[in-house]
Amino acid sequence: MADALSALQTLERDLREIFGARLQSLVHYGAREHKAAIMQRHEHHGHHEPALLHTLAVTDTLTVDDLRACAKRAARWHDGDVATPLIVPKIELERSLDVFPFEFSAIIADHVVVAGSNPFERLHVEPSDLRWACEVQARGHLLHLREGYVEARGRDDALAVLIVRSAPAWKSLLENMARLENNVAEQDEVTKLVGVKEISNEEAARLFPSYLAAVERLTQEVDRWKAK
């Protein structure tokens, strides 16, 4: 964690050199996920991708010259395992919550202020915006599964590929629905396949009907959802 702190301090110094008093806030988000990734690297030997630090910088203004200055420092940030920061003018942040409700609700739920004020102190994602995004995601997933089933042409091996490849998106949808309902995301047989490279043809034939039915139920549920 000392390395992470040093990397964040380097990022803050660089951003202050670039933006000066225009830098309002710098936050580190996804801290819990970052910690979990670090723990996983310690528990499992072998080659792993670095656990990147994700940050958001809120500024008064943002110009092409600012971006050019950031680009010159990007290599150093990446060397410190800091992902390219999201840099957003304050007014844009306030007007983007309804456009990116999943992303910003996740940031709001798990962020640490590194410098400046908390940019989310008076901001929140409207449940109606989150519901709409969930419905778009659910209906898109449902269409994808139905189309994929037809394209599989009755081949269980193709169906197995469809299920495995769609598992991460299904897990993401359940997590977003849980955020909407303010509860813990449920786990099912398909979400447990995240990270699995392949399943048997027999398992695919068994899983698909219940998987499709679950997506249909969730789509209907989010369509009827009302804030409690």
Secondary structure as GFF3:
##gff-version 3
##sequence-region A 1 228
A	DSSP	alpha_helix	2	19	.	.	.	ID=ss1
A	DSSP	three_ten_helix	20	22	.	.	.	ID=ss2
A	DSSP	beta_strand	23	29	.	.	.	ID=ss3
A	DSSP	alpha_helix	31	43	.	.	.	ID=ss4
A	DSSP	beta_strand	54	59	.	.	.	ID=ss5
A	DSSP	alpha_helix	64	79	.	.	.	ID=ss6
A	DSSP	beta_strand	86	89	.	.	.	ID=ss7
A	DSSP	alpha_helix	90	94	.	.	.	ID=ss8
A	DSSP	alpha_helix	101	109	.	.	.	ID=ss9
A	DSSP	beta_strand	111	116	.	.	.	ID=ss10
A	DSSP	alpha_helix	127	152	.	.	.	ID=ss11
A	DSSP	alpha_helix	156	181	.	.	.	ID=ss12
A	DSSP	three_ten_helix	191	193	.	.	.	ID=ss13
A	DSSP	alpha_helix	201	224	.	.	.	ID=ss14
###
